[in-house]
């Protein structure tokens, strides 16, 4: 039987619009895995790549969550 990977535990779900997070830190803060990040990207989350590292702007994270909340409101 294959062992399951444990779900990441969020360290702190807060984000400020004036900060830049590495993709790893973003995923850690929100307890996200690859599929969730892909969903966020489809909803408009922008990733910025510098060299091999990917970053997320705090303002983009907040905007993405606003869009997701609006989409959820429209579905109900």
N, C-alpha and C positions, 0 to 999 in steps of 0.2 A: 504494500500500500504506500502510495506516494505521500510524503508529508506536505502539508499546506504551509505556505509562507504566512507568517502572522501579519495581520493588517497593521499598517503603520499607525502609531498613536500620535495624534497632533500634539505638538509642543506648545504652540500658542497660535490661535487662529486669527490673531489681529494683524492688520497690515495698514501702513500709512501711505498716502498718495505720493509722498515725497521720497520714498525709499526704493532701492533696487535690490531685488532678491535673486540669488542663483536659483535655477530651476529646482535643484536639490533641496534648498532651504524652503522654497515655496511648497513643494510636495510634503516636506516634513511638517511644516507649520499647520497645514490643512489636512494632513493624514491621507494624502492622495496617492494613487498609483498611476501607472502609465495611461490606462484607459480613461481615467477621470481627467487627466491633463489633455488628452486628445479631444474629449467632449468639450472641455473649456476652450480649446483652440477653435473648434467648430463654431462655438458661440461667440468667438471674436477675441479670445485671449491672444495677445501678440507675444511671441518669444523673440528676444534679441540675442543674436549670436556674436560673440567676440572670441575669435580663435576657436577653441574647442568647447568653451563654456557657453551655456545658454543662460540668459537672464530674463527676469520678468519685472516690469515696472509696476510699482504699487498702484499707480493711477489706472493702469490697464486691468489689474486684478479687480479693483473696485468697479470699474465700468463693466467688466465681464459679468460680475455677480449681479449688477443692476439689470443687465440684459436677461440673465437667467431668471431672475425674480419676475421680470415683466412677462417673459414667456410662460412661466408657471402660472401667473395671475390670469393670463389669457386662456390657458388650458382649462381653468376651473369655471 
